[in-house]
Amino acid sequence: MKMSQGTYEVLASAISRVQIAHPYLKAAYQRKGLSWERYRWDLLHRTSLSRRLYDEGLNDDHIDTALRRATTYEVTP
């Protein structure tokens, strides 16, 4: 992962806060058939970190790797 550990910890904490504040999101995405990728990027956009991550020289692949690590999206039947 190209992201520094410090930046990752800030990202993971922000993502966790969004998931806790909006516990219905995961089920809504699953119900609508939206992808895990869409879910994790939408979580990122609910934080104010996008600009910071790109300003640190990270690209979408770097950010997505960190988002995959920081989120879970289990499909329920």
ABEGO torsion letter per residue (X at the ends): XABBAAAAAAAAAAAAAAAAABAAAAAAAAAAGBBAAAAAAAAAAABAAAAAAAAAGBBAAAAAAAAAAABBBBBBX
